[in-house]
Amino acid sequence: MRATRLSAPVVSTDATAEISRLQNELAGFNDRITELERQHPEASKLEALRASALLLARQIDELRCSSSTDLTELLAK
């Protein structure tokens, strides 16, 4: 039997939902950052928003990596 390549990564439904939720939250942070940069380029809130956006991006990466690790372990069995 020949193996076929999947077009999208295989991720559990729970992880997919969580990644989607975090991506939506990240998009909201990015929109707010852009808006504040236009209004007040030196605003102190920008740094807090950027830090929050980076934390969300890291959480998304961690979820994706853990899902890949889970799949790798499952396939190794």
mmCIF file of the N, C-alpha and C atoms, coordinates in Angstrom:
data_MODEL
# 
_entry.id   MODEL 
# 
loop_
_atom_site.group_PDB 
_atom_site.id 
_atom_site.type_symbol 
_atom_site.label_atom_id 
_atom_site.label_alt_id 
_atom_site.label_comp_id 
_atom_site.label_asym_id 
_atom_site.label_entity_id 
_atom_site.label_seq_id 
_atom_site.pdbx_PDB_ins_code 
_atom_site.Cartn_x 
_atom_site.Cartn_y 
_atom_site.Cartn_z 
_atom_site.occupancy 
_atom_site.B_iso_or_equiv 
_atom_site.pdbx_formal_charge 
_atom_site.auth_seq_id 
_atom_site.auth_comp_id 
_atom_site.auth_asym_id 
_atom_site.auth_atom_id 
_atom_site.pdbx_PDB_model_num 
ATOM 1   N N  . MET A 1 1  ? 0.847   -1.179 0.000  1.00 0.00 ? 1  MET A N  1 
ATOM 2   C CA . MET A 1 1  ? 0.000   0.000  0.000  1.00 0.00 ? 1  MET A CA 1 
ATOM 3   C C  . MET A 1 1  ? 0.891   1.240  0.000  1.00 0.00 ? 1  MET A C  1 
ATOM 4   N N  . ARG A 1 2  ? 0.572   2.172  -0.831 1.00 0.00 ? 2  ARG A N  1 
ATOM 5   C CA . ARG A 1 2  ? 1.356   3.384  -0.963 1.00 0.00 ? 2  ARG A CA 1 
ATOM 6   C C  . ARG A 1 2  ? 0.840   4.466  -0.012 1.00 0.00 ? 2  ARG A C  1 
ATOM 7   N N  . ALA A 1 3  ? 1.745   5.123  0.679  1.00 0.00 ? 3  ALA A N  1 
ATOM 8   C CA . ALA A 1 3  ? 1.371   6.198  1.604  1.00 0.00 ? 3  ALA A CA 1 
ATOM 9   C C  . ALA A 1 3  ? 1.077   7.462  0.815  1.00 0.00 ? 3  ALA A C  1 
ATOM 10  N N  . THR A 1 4  ? 0.097   8.202  1.281  1.00 0.00 ? 4  THR A N  1 
ATOM 11  C CA . THR A 1 4  ? -0.224  9.479  0.647  1.00 0.00 ? 4  THR A CA 1 
ATOM 12  C C  . THR A 1 4  ? 0.004   10.598 1.641  1.00 0.00 ? 4  THR A C  1 
ATOM 13  N N  . ARG A 1 5  ? 0.386   11.706 1.124  1.00 0.00 ? 5  ARG A N  1 
ATOM 14  C CA . ARG A 1 5  ? 0.665   12.869 1.968  1.00 0.00 ? 5  ARG A CA 1 
ATOM 15  C C  . ARG A 1 5  ? -0.644  13.592 2.267  1.00 0.00 ? 5  ARG A C  1 
ATOM 16  N N  . LEU A 1 6  ? -0.822  13.959 3.524  1.00 0.00 ? 6  LEU A N  1 
ATOM 17  C CA . LEU A 1 6  ? -2.009  14.713 3.916  1.00 0.00 ? 6  LEU A CA 1 
ATOM 18  C C  . LEU A 1 6  ? -1.798  16.179 3.593  1.00 0.00 ? 6  LEU A C  1 
ATOM 19  N N  . SER A 1 7  ? -2.834  16.840 3.146  1.00 0.00 ? 7  SER A N  1 
ATOM 20  C CA . SER A 1 7  ? -2.709  18.250 2.795  1.00 0.00 ? 7  SER A CA 1 
ATOM 21  C C  . SER A 1 7  ? -2.707  19.150 4.025  1.00 0.00 ? 7  SER A C  1 
ATOM 22  N N  . ALA A 1 8  ? -3.293  18.685 5.096  1.00 0.00 ? 8  ALA A N  1 
ATOM 23  C CA . ALA A 1 8  ? -3.333  19.479 6.326  1.00 0.00 ? 8  ALA A CA 1 
ATOM 24  C C  . ALA A 1 8  ? -2.802  18.621 7.466  1.00 0.00 ? 8  ALA A C  1 
ATOM 25  N N  . PRO A 1 9  ? -2.170  19.247 8.462  1.00 0.00 ? 9  PRO A N  1 
ATOM 26  C CA . PRO A 1 9  ? -1.659  18.463 9.581  1.00 0.00 ? 9  PRO A CA 1 
ATOM 27  C C  . PRO A 1 9  ? -2.801  17.806 10.351 1.00 0.00 ? 9  PRO A C  1 
ATOM 28  N N  . VAL A 1 10 ? -2.544  16.619 10.863 1.00 0.00 ? 10 VAL A N  1 
ATOM 29  C CA . VAL A 1 10 ? -3.548  15.904 11.641 1.00 0.00 ? 10 VAL A CA 1 
ATOM 30  C C  . VAL A 1 10 ? -3.441  16.387 13.083 1.00 0.00 ? 10 VAL A C  1 
ATOM 31  N N  . VAL A 1 11 ? -4.505  17.003 13.560 1.00 0.00 ? 11 VAL A N  1 
ATOM 32  C CA . VAL A 1 11 ? -4.540  17.556 14.905 1.00 0.00 ? 11 VAL A CA 1 
ATOM 33  C C  . VAL A 1 11 ? -5.860  17.145 15.524 1.00 0.00 ? 11 VAL A C  1 
ATOM 34  N N  . SER A 1 12 ? -5.848  16.843 16.814 1.00 0.00 ? 12 SER A N  1 
ATOM 35  C CA . SER A 1 12 ? -7.087  16.438 17.472 1.00 0.00 ? 12 SER A CA 1 
ATOM 36  C C  . SER A 1 12 ? -8.107  17.570 17.405 1.00 0.00 ? 12 SER A C  1 
ATOM 37  N N  . THR A 1 13 ? -9.378  17.194 17.502 1.00 0.00 ? 13 THR A N  1 
ATOM 38  C CA . THR A 1 13 ? -10.458 18.176 17.420 1.00 0.00 ? 13 THR A CA 1 
ATOM 39  C C  . THR A 1 13 ? -10.344 19.225 18.516 1.00 0.00 ? 13 THR A C  1 
ATOM 40  N N  . ASP A 1 14 ? -10.020 18.797 19.743 1.00 0.00 ? 14 ASP A N  1 
ATOM 41  C CA . ASP A 1 14 ? -9.880  19.744 20.850 1.00 0.00 ? 14 ASP A CA 1 
ATOM 42  C C  . ASP A 1 14 ? -8.740  20.726 20.589 1.00 0.00 ? 14 ASP A C  1 
ATOM 43  N N  . ALA A 1 15 ? -7.614  20.199 20.114 1.00 0.00 ? 15 ALA A N  1 
ATOM 44  C CA . ALA A 1 15 ? -6.470  21.067 19.836 1.00 0.00 ? 15 ALA A CA 1 
ATOM 45  C C  . ALA A 1 15 ? -6.796  22.015 18.688 1.00 0.00 ? 15 ALA A C  1 
ATOM 46  N N  . THR A 1 16 ? -7.486  21.522 17.676 1.00 0.00 ? 16 THR A N  1 
ATOM 47  C CA . THR A 1 16 ? -7.857  22.364 16.544 1.00 0.00 ? 16 THR A CA 1 
ATOM 48  C C  . THR A 1 16 ? -8.756  23.508 16.997 1.00 0.00 ? 16 THR A C  1 
ATOM 49  N N  . ALA A 1 17 ? -9.721  23.203 17.837 1.00 0.00 ? 17 ALA A N  1 
ATOM 50  C CA . ALA A 1 17 ? -10.626 24.244 18.357 1.00 0.00 ? 17 ALA A CA 1 
ATOM 51  C C  . ALA A 1 17 ? -9.857  25.259 19.191 1.00 0.00 ? 17 ALA A C  1 
ATOM 52  N N  . GLU A 1 18 ? -8.935  24.784 20.012 1.00 0.00 ? 18 GLU A N  1 
ATOM 53  C CA . GLU A 1 18 ? -8.148  25.683 20.862 1.00 0.00 ? 18 GLU A CA 1 
ATOM 54  C C  . GLU A 1 18 ? -7.235  26.551 20.006 1.00 0.00 ? 18 GLU A C  1 
ATOM 55  N N  . ILE A 1 19 ? -6.606  25.965 18.990 1.00 0.00 ? 19 ILE A N  1 
ATOM 56  C CA . ILE A 1 19 ? -5.746  26.735 18.095 1.00 0.00 ? 19 ILE A CA 1 
ATOM 57  C C  . ILE A 1 19 ? -6.563  27.802 17.377 1.00 0.00 ? 19 ILE A C  1 
ATOM 58  N N  . SER A 1 20 ? -7.744  27.442 16.911 1.00 0.00 ? 20 SER A N  1 
ATOM 59  C CA . SER A 1 20 ? -8.616  28.400 16.235 1.00 0.00 ? 20 SER A CA 1 
ATOM 60  C C  . SER A 1 20 ? -9.007  29.541 17.165 1.00 0.00 ? 20 SER A C  1 
ATOM 61  N N  . ARG A 1 21 ? -9.362  29.207 18.398 1.00 0.00 ? 21 ARG A N  1 
ATOM 62  C CA . ARG A 1 21 ? -9.734  30.234 19.370 1.00 0.00 ? 21 ARG A CA 1 
ATOM 63  C C  . ARG A 1 21 ? -8.565  31.182 19.629 1.00 0.00 ? 21 ARG A C  1 
ATOM 64  N N  . LEU A 1 22 ? -7.375  30.613 19.815 1.00 0.00 ? 22 LEU A N  1 
ATOM 65  C CA . LEU A 1 22 ? -6.196  31.438 20.084 1.00 0.00 ? 22 LEU A CA 1 
ATOM 66  C C  . LEU A 1 22 ? -5.827  32.293 18.876 1.00 0.00 ? 22 LEU A C  1 
ATOM 67  N N  . GLN A 1 23 ? -5.974  31.745 17.666 1.00 0.00 ? 23 GLN A N  1 
ATOM 68  C CA . GLN A 1 23 ? -5.688  32.533 16.468 1.00 0.00 ? 23 GLN A CA 1 
ATOM 69  C C  . GLN A 1 23 ? -6.654  33.709 16.337 1.00 0.00 ? 23 GLN A C  1 
ATOM 70  N N  . ASN A 1 24 ? -7.917  33.499 16.668 1.00 0.00 ? 24 ASN A N  1 
ATOM 71  C CA . ASN A 1 24 ? -8.889  34.599 16.636 1.00 0.00 ? 24 ASN A CA 1 
ATOM 72  C C  . ASN A 1 24 ? -8.540  35.662 17.668 1.00 0.00 ? 24 ASN A C  1 
ATOM 73  N N  . GLU A 1 25 ? -8.137  35.224 18.852 1.00 0.00 ? 25 GLU A N  1 
ATOM 74  C CA . GLU A 1 25 ? -7.745  36.166 19.898 1.00 0.00 ? 25 GLU A CA 1 
ATOM 75  C C  . GLU A 1 25 ? -6.498  36.938 19.470 1.00 0.00 ? 25 GLU A C  1 
ATOM 76  N N  . LEU A 1 26 ? -5.546  36.231 18.850 1.00 0.00 ? 26 LEU A N  1 
ATOM 77  C CA . LEU A 1 26 ? -4.333  36.882 18.354 1.00 0.00 ? 26 LEU A CA 1 
ATOM 78  C C  . LEU A 1 26 ? -4.661  37.908 17.276 1.00 0.00 ? 26 LEU A C  1 
ATOM 79  N N  . ALA A 1 27 ? -5.573  37.580 16.383 1.00 0.00 ? 27 ALA A N  1 
ATOM 80  C CA . ALA A 1 27 ? -5.986  38.527 15.345 1.00 0.00 ? 27 ALA A CA 1 
ATOM 81  C C  . ALA A 1 27 ? -6.583  39.784 15.970 1.00 0.00 ? 27 ALA A C  1 
ATOM 82  N N  . GLY A 1 28 ? -7.347  39.607 17.047 1.00 0.00 ? 28 GLY A N  1 
ATOM 83  C CA . GLY A 1 28 ? -7.916  40.756 17.753 1.00 0.00 ? 28 GLY A CA 1 
ATOM 84  C C  . GLY A 1 28 ? -6.831  41.636 18.354 1.00 0.00 ? 28 GLY A C  1 
ATOM 85  N N  . PHE A 1 29 ? -5.829  41.006 18.970 1.00 0.00 ? 29 PHE A N  1 
ATOM 86  C CA . PHE A 1 29 ? -4.701  41.774 19.514 1.00 0.00 ? 29 PHE A CA 1 
ATOM 87  C C  . PHE A 1 29 ? -3.984  42.537 18.402 1.00 0.00 ? 29 PHE A C  1 
ATOM 88  N N  . ASN A 1 30 ? -3.732  41.872 17.295 1.00 0.00 ? 30 ASN A N  1 
ATOM 89  C CA . ASN A 1 30 ? -3.032  42.526 16.187 1.00 0.00 ? 30 ASN A CA 1 
ATOM 90  C C  . ASN A 1 30 ? -3.825  43.699 15.635 1.00 0.00 ? 30 ASN A C  1 
ATOM 91  N N  . ASP A 1 31 ? -5.144  43.547 15.533 1.00 0.00 ? 31 ASP A N  1 
ATOM 92  C CA . ASP A 1 31 ? -5.992  44.659 15.071 1.00 0.00 ? 31 ASP A CA 1 
ATOM 93  C C  . ASP A 1 31 ? -5.916  45.830 16.038 1.00 0.00 ? 31 ASP A C  1 
ATOM 94  N N  . ARG A 1 32 ? -5.977  45.528 17.330 1.00 0.00 ? 32 ARG A N  1 
ATOM 95  C CA . ARG A 1 32 ? -5.925  46.586 18.349 1.00 0.00 ? 32 ARG A CA 1 
ATOM 96  C C  . ARG A 1 32 ? -4.564  47.282 18.357 1.00 0.00 ? 32 ARG A C  1 
ATOM 97  N N  . ILE A 1 33 ? -3.498  46.509 18.188 1.00 0.00 ? 33 ILE A N  1 
ATOM 98  C CA . ILE A 1 33 ? -2.146  47.087 18.130 1.00 0.00 ? 33 ILE A CA 1 
ATOM 99  C C  . ILE A 1 33 ? -2.054  48.052 16.950 1.00 0.00 ? 33 ILE A C  1 
ATOM 100 N N  . THR A 1 34 ? -2.534  47.632 15.792 1.00 0.00 ? 34 THR A N  1 
ATOM 101 C CA . THR A 1 34 ? -2.501  48.484 14.597 1.00 0.00 ? 34 THR A CA 1 
ATOM 102 C C  . THR A 1 34 ? -3.279  49.769 14.826 1.00 0.00 ? 34 THR A C  1 
ATOM 103 N N  . GLU A 1 35 ? -4.445  49.641 15.439 1.00 0.00 ? 35 GLU A N  1 
ATOM 104 C CA . GLU A 1 35 ? -5.281  50.812 15.729 1.00 0.00 ? 35 GLU A CA 1 
ATOM 105 C C  . GLU A 1 35 ? -4.575  51.776 16.676 1.00 0.00 ? 35 GLU A C  1 
ATOM 106 N N  . LEU A 1 36 ? -3.973  51.243 17.741 1.00 0.00 ? 36 LEU A N  1 
ATOM 107 C CA . LEU A 1 36 ? -3.275  52.101 18.700 1.00 0.00 ? 36 LEU A CA 1 
ATOM 108 C C  . LEU A 1 36 ? -2.030  52.738 18.098 1.00 0.00 ? 36 LEU A C  1 
ATOM 109 N N  . GLU A 1 37 ? -1.342  52.009 17.231 1.00 0.00 ? 37 GLU A N  1 
ATOM 110 C CA . GLU A 1 37 ? -0.158  52.585 16.576 1.00 0.00 ? 37 GLU A CA 1 
ATOM 111 C C  . GLU A 1 37 ? -0.538  53.789 15.729 1.00 0.00 ? 37 GLU A C  1 
ATOM 112 N N  . ARG A 1 38 ? -1.678  53.717 15.080 1.00 0.00 ? 38 ARG A N  1 
ATOM 113 C CA . ARG A 1 38 ? -2.145  54.846 14.265 1.00 0.00 ? 38 ARG A CA 1 
ATOM 114 C C  . ARG A 1 38 ? -2.501  56.043 15.148 1.00 0.00 ? 38 ARG A C  1 
ATOM 115 N N  . GLN A 1 39 ? -3.143  55.781 16.278 1.00 0.00 ? 39 GLN A N  1 
ATOM 116 C CA . GLN A 1 39 ? -3.615  56.858 17.148 1.00 0.00 ? 39 GLN A CA 1 
ATOM 117 C C  . GLN A 1 39 ? -2.497  57.454 18.002 1.00 0.00 ? 39 GLN A C  1 
ATOM 118 N N  . HIS A 1 40 ? -1.736  56.598 18.643 1.00 0.00 ? 40 HIS A N  1 
ATOM 119 C CA . HIS A 1 40 ? -0.712  57.033 19.606 1.00 0.00 ? 40 HIS A CA 1 
ATOM 120 C C  . HIS A 1 40 ? 0.513   56.133 19.482 1.00 0.00 ? 40 HIS A C  1 
ATOM 121 N N  . PRO A 1 41 ? 1.421   56.460 18.590 1.00 0.00 ? 41 PRO A N  1 
ATOM 122 C CA . PRO A 1 41 ? 2.570   55.593 18.360 1.00 0.00 ? 41 PRO A CA 1 
ATOM 123 C C  . PRO A 1 41 ? 3.420   55.312 19.601 1.00 0.00 ? 41 PRO A C  1 
ATOM 124 N N  . GLU A 1 42 ? 3.401   56.192 20.586 1.00 0.00 ? 42 GLU A N  1 
ATOM 125 C CA . GLU A 1 42 ? 4.224   55.981 21.780 1.00 0.00 ? 42 GLU A CA 1 
ATOM 126 C C  . GLU A 1 42 ? 3.430   55.431 22.969 1.00 0.00 ? 42 GLU A C  1 
ATOM 127 N N  . ALA A 1 43 ? 2.225   55.018 22.755 1.00 0.00 ? 43 ALA A N  1 
ATOM 128 C CA . ALA A 1 43 ? 1.357   54.578 23.854 1.00 0.00 ? 43 ALA A CA 1 
ATOM 129 C C  . ALA A 1 43 ? 1.971   53.379 24.585 1.00 0.00 ? 43 ALA A C  1 
ATOM 130 N N  . SER A 1 44 ? 1.906   53.420 25.909 1.00 0.00 ? 44 SER A N  1 
ATOM 131 C CA . SER A 1 44 ? 2.461   52.334 26.720 1.00 0.00 ? 44 SER A CA 1 
ATOM 132 C C  . SER A 1 44 ? 1.645   51.046 26.603 1.00 0.00 ? 44 SER A C  1 
ATOM 133 N N  . LYS A 1 45 ? 0.392   51.170 26.215 1.00 0.00 ? 45 LYS A N  1 
ATOM 134 C CA . LYS A 1 45 ? -0.450  49.982 26.052 1.00 0.00 ? 45 LYS A CA 1 
ATOM 135 C C  . LYS A 1 45 ? 0.043   49.084 24.926 1.00 0.00 ? 45 LYS A C  1 
ATOM 136 N N  . LEU A 1 46 ? 0.747   49.674 23.973 1.00 0.00 ? 46 LEU A N  1 
ATOM 137 C CA . LEU A 1 46 ? 1.248   48.890 22.846 1.00 0.00 ? 46 LEU A CA 1 
ATOM 138 C C  . LEU A 1 46 ? 2.161   47.767 23.302 1.00 0.00 ? 46 LEU A C  1 
ATOM 139 N N  . GLU A 1 47 ? 3.052   48.058 24.225 1.00 0.00 ? 47 GLU A N  1 
ATOM 140 C CA . GLU A 1 47 ? 3.986   47.029 24.692 1.00 0.00 ? 47 GLU A CA 1 
ATOM 141 C C  . GLU A 1 47 ? 3.255   45.888 25.394 1.00 0.00 ? 47 GLU A C  1 
ATOM 142 N N  . ALA A 1 48 ? 2.244   46.227 26.193 1.00 0.00 ? 48 ALA A N  1 
ATOM 143 C CA . ALA A 1 48 ? 1.471   45.187 26.871 1.00 0.00 ? 48 ALA A CA 1 
ATOM 144 C C  . ALA A 1 48 ? 0.716   44.330 25.853 1.00 0.00 ? 48 ALA A C  1 
ATOM 145 N N  . LEU A 1 49 ? 0.133   44.953 24.841 1.00 0.00 ? 49 LEU A N  1 
ATOM 146 C CA . LEU A 1 49 ? -0.573  44.206 23.803 1.00 0.00 ? 49 LEU A CA 1 
ATOM 147 C C  . LEU A 1 49 ? 0.383   43.332 22.998 1.00 0.00 ? 49 LEU A C  1 
ATOM 148 N N  . ARG A 1 50 ? 1.537   43.873 22.684 1.00 0.00 ? 50 ARG A N  1 
ATOM 149 C CA . ARG A 1 50 ? 2.529   43.077 21.943 1.00 0.00 ? 50 ARG A CA 1 
ATOM 150 C C  . ARG A 1 50 ? 2.963   41.862 22.753 1.00 0.00 ? 50 ARG A C  1 
ATOM 151 N N  . ALA A 1 51 ? 3.181   42.059 24.053 1.00 0.00 ? 51 ALA A N  1 
ATOM 152 C CA . ALA A 1 51 ? 3.580   40.943 24.916 1.00 0.00 ? 51 ALA A CA 1 
ATOM 153 C C  . ALA A 1 51 ? 2.475   39.885 24.963 1.00 0.00 ? 51 ALA A C  1 
ATOM 154 N N  . SER A 1 52 ? 1.231   40.319 25.061 1.00 0.00 ? 52 SER A N  1 
ATOM 155 C CA . SER A 1 52 ? 0.106   39.376 25.064 1.00 0.00 ? 52 SER A CA 1 
ATOM 156 C C  . SER A 1 52 ? 0.008   38.631 23.740 1.00 0.00 ? 52 SER A C  1 
ATOM 157 N N  . ALA A 1 53 ? 0.214   39.341 22.654 1.00 0.00 ? 53 ALA A N  1 
ATOM 158 C CA . ALA A 1 53 ? 0.158   38.710 21.330 1.00 0.00 ? 53 ALA A CA 1 
ATOM 159 C C  . ALA A 1 53 ? 1.271   37.673 21.189 1.00 0.00 ? 53 ALA A C  1 
ATOM 160 N N  . LEU A 1 54 ? 2.457   37.976 21.689 1.00 0.00 ? 54 LEU A N  1 
ATOM 161 C CA . LEU A 1 54 ? 3.556   37.009 21.621 1.00 0.00 ? 54 LEU A CA 1 
ATOM 162 C C  . LEU A 1 54 ? 3.264   35.770 22.461 1.00 0.00 ? 54 LEU A C  1 
ATOM 163 N N  . LEU A 1 55 ? 2.658   35.967 23.627 1.00 0.00 ? 55 LEU A N  1 
ATOM 164 C CA . LEU A 1 55 ? 2.294   34.817 24.463 1.00 0.00 ? 55 LEU A CA 1 
ATOM 165 C C  . LEU A 1 55 ? 1.280   33.926 23.753 1.00 0.00 ? 55 LEU A C  1 
ATOM 166 N N  . LEU A 1 56 ? 0.302   34.538 23.101 1.00 0.00 ? 56 LEU A N  1 
ATOM 167 C CA . LEU A 1 56 ? -0.686  33.756 22.361 1.00 0.00 ? 56 LEU A CA 1 
ATOM 168 C C  . LEU A 1 56 ? -0.040  32.997 21.209 1.00 0.00 ? 56 LEU A C  1 
ATOM 169 N N  . ALA A 1 57 ? 0.858   33.645 20.502 1.00 0.00 ? 57 ALA A N  1 
ATOM 170 C CA . ALA A 1 57 ? 1.547   32.977 19.392 1.00 0.00 ? 57 ALA A CA 1 
ATOM 171 C C  . ALA A 1 57 ? 2.347   31.781 19.911 1.00 0.00 ? 57 ALA A C  1 
ATOM 172 N N  . ARG A 1 58 ? 2.969   31.927 21.067 1.00 0.00 ? 58 ARG A N  1 
ATOM 173 C CA . ARG A 1 58 ? 3.715   30.806 21.663 1.00 0.00 ? 58 ARG A CA 1 
ATOM 174 C C  . ARG A 1 58 ? 2.779   29.670 22.063 1.00 0.00 ? 58 ARG A C  1 
ATOM 175 N N  . GLN A 1 59 ? 1.610   30.009 22.612 1.00 0.00 ? 59 GLN A N  1 
ATOM 176 C CA . GLN A 1 59 ? 0.644   28.973 22.984 1.00 0.00 ? 59 GLN A CA 1 
ATOM 177 C C  . GLN A 1 59 ? 0.176   28.197 21.757 1.00 0.00 ? 59 GLN A C  1 
ATOM 178 N N  . ILE A 1 60 ? -0.057  28.918 20.662 1.00 0.00 ? 60 ILE A N  1 
ATOM 179 C CA . ILE A 1 60 ? -0.464  28.262 19.417 1.00 0.00 ? 60 ILE A CA 1 
ATOM 180 C C  . ILE A 1 60 ? 0.638   27.306 18.964 1.00 0.00 ? 60 ILE A C  1 
ATOM 181 N N  . ASP A 1 61 ? 1.887   27.774 18.978 1.00 0.00 ? 61 ASP A N  1 
ATOM 182 C CA . ASP A 1 61 ? 3.011   26.917 18.580 1.00 0.00 ? 61 ASP A CA 1 
ATOM 183 C C  . ASP A 1 61 ? 3.129   25.691 19.470 1.00 0.00 ? 61 ASP A C  1 
ATOM 184 N N  . GLU A 1 62 ? 2.966   25.878 20.788 1.00 0.00 ? 62 GLU A N  1 
ATOM 185 C CA . GLU A 1 62 ? 3.057   24.753 21.715 1.00 0.00 ? 62 GLU A CA 1 
ATOM 186 C C  . GLU A 1 62 ? 1.967   23.724 21.454 1.00 0.00 ? 62 GLU A C  1 
ATOM 187 N N  . LEU A 1 63 ? 0.746   24.193 21.190 1.00 0.00 ? 63 LEU A N  1 
ATOM 188 C CA . LEU A 1 63 ? -0.345  23.272 20.883 1.00 0.00 ? 63 LEU A CA 1 
ATOM 189 C C  . LEU A 1 63 ? -0.071  22.495 19.604 1.00 0.00 ? 63 LEU A C  1 
ATOM 190 N N  . ARG A 1 64 ? 0.414   23.190 18.603 1.00 0.00 ? 64 ARG A N  1 
ATOM 191 C CA . ARG A 1 64 ? 0.724   22.515 17.340 1.00 0.00 ? 64 ARG A CA 1 
ATOM 192 C C  . ARG A 1 64 ? 1.828   21.486 17.528 1.00 0.00 ? 64 ARG A C  1 
ATOM 193 N N  . CYS A 1 65 ? 2.856   21.849 18.282 1.00 0.00 ? 65 CYS A N  1 
ATOM 194 C CA . CYS A 1 65 ? 3.973   20.922 18.513 1.00 0.00 ? 65 CYS A CA 1 
ATOM 195 C C  . CYS A 1 65 ? 3.528   19.724 19.336 1.00 0.00 ? 65 CYS A C  1 
ATOM 196 N N  . SER A 1 66 ? 2.725   19.947 20.366 1.00 0.00 ? 66 SER A N  1 
ATOM 197 C CA . SER A 1 66 ? 2.280   18.834 21.197 1.00 0.00 ? 66 SER A CA 1 
ATOM 198 C C  . SER A 1 66 ? 1.389   17.893 20.404 1.00 0.00 ? 66 SER A C  1 
ATOM 199 N N  . SER A 1 67 ? 0.582   18.433 19.516 1.00 0.00 ? 67 SER A N  1 
ATOM 200 C CA . SER A 1 67 ? -0.269  17.596 18.671 1.00 0.00 ? 67 SER A CA 1 
ATOM 201 C C  . SER A 1 67 ? 0.580   16.757 17.725 1.00 0.00 ? 67 SER A C  1 
ATOM 202 N N  . SER A 1 68 ? 1.637   17.342 17.194 1.00 0.00 ? 68 SER A N  1 
ATOM 203 C CA . SER A 1 68 ? 2.536   16.603 16.310 1.00 0.00 ? 68 SER A CA 1 
ATOM 204 C C  . SER A 1 68 ? 3.257   15.508 17.073 1.00 0.00 ? 68 SER A C  1 
ATOM 205 N N  . THR A 1 69 ? 3.667   15.803 18.301 1.00 0.00 ? 69 THR A N  1 
ATOM 206 C CA . THR A 1 69 ? 4.346   14.819 19.132 1.00 0.00 ? 69 THR A CA 1 
ATOM 207 C C  . THR A 1 69 ? 3.405   13.670 19.455 1.00 0.00 ? 69 THR A C  1 
ATOM 208 N N  . ASP A 1 70 ? 2.155   13.981 19.786 1.00 0.00 ? 70 ASP A N  1 
ATOM 209 C CA . ASP A 1 70 ? 1.165   12.946 20.078 1.00 0.00 ? 70 ASP A CA 1 
ATOM 210 C C  . ASP A 1 70 ? 0.967   12.040 18.869 1.00 0.00 ? 70 ASP A C  1 
ATOM 211 N N  . LEU A 1 71 ? 0.894   12.631 17.687 1.00 0.00 ? 71 LEU A N  1 
ATOM 212 C CA . LEU A 1 71 ? 0.699   11.854 16.464 1.00 0.00 ? 71 LEU A CA 1 
ATOM 213 C C  . LEU A 1 71 ? 1.916   10.972 16.199 1.00 0.00 ? 71 LEU A C  1 
ATOM 214 N N  . THR A 1 72 ? 3.099   11.513 16.394 1.00 0.00 ? 72 THR A N  1 
ATOM 215 C CA . THR A 1 72 ? 4.329   10.752 16.185 1.00 0.00 ? 72 THR A CA 1 
ATOM 216 C C  . THR A 1 72 ? 4.374   9.545  17.122 1.00 0.00 ? 72 THR A C  1 
ATOM 217 N N  . GLU A 1 73 ? 4.020   9.765  18.382 1.00 0.00 ? 73 GLU A N  1 
ATOM 218 C CA . GLU A 1 73 ? 4.007   8.668  19.346 1.00 0.00 ? 73 GLU A CA 1 
ATOM 219 C C  . GLU A 1 73 ? 2.965   7.625  18.981 1.00 0.00 ? 73 GLU A C  1 
ATOM 220 N N  . LEU A 1 74 ? 1.819   8.064  18.514 1.00 0.00 ? 74 LEU A N  1 
ATOM 221 C CA . LEU A 1 74 ? 0.766   7.147  18.112 1.00 0.00 ? 74 LEU A CA 1 
ATOM 222 C C  . LEU A 1 74 ? 1.207   6.301  16.921 1.00 0.00 ? 74 LEU A C  1 
ATOM 223 N N  . LEU A 1 75 ? 1.845   6.936  15.955 1.00 0.00 ? 75 LEU A N  1 
ATOM 224 C CA . LEU A 1 75 ? 2.300   6.210  14.773 1.00 0.00 ? 75 LEU A CA 1 
ATOM 225 C C  . LEU A 1 75 ? 3.439   5.252  15.094 1.00 0.00 ? 75 LEU A C  1 
ATOM 226 N N  . ALA A 1 76 ? 4.210   5.556  16.128 1.00 0.00 ? 76 ALA A N  1 
ATOM 227 C CA . ALA A 1 76 ? 5.339   4.702  16.505 1.00 0.00 ? 76 ALA A CA 1 
ATOM 228 C C  . ALA A 1 76 ? 4.876   3.390  17.139 1.00 0.00 ? 76 ALA A C  1 
ATOM 229 N N  . LYS A 1 77 ? 3.645   3.355  17.623 1.00 0.00 ? 77 LYS A N  1 
ATOM 230 C CA . LYS A 1 77 ? 3.144   2.150  18.299 1.00 0.00 ? 77 LYS A CA 1 
ATOM 231 C C  . LYS A 1 77 ? 2.865   1.034  17.363 1.00 0.00 ? 77 LYS A C  1 
# 
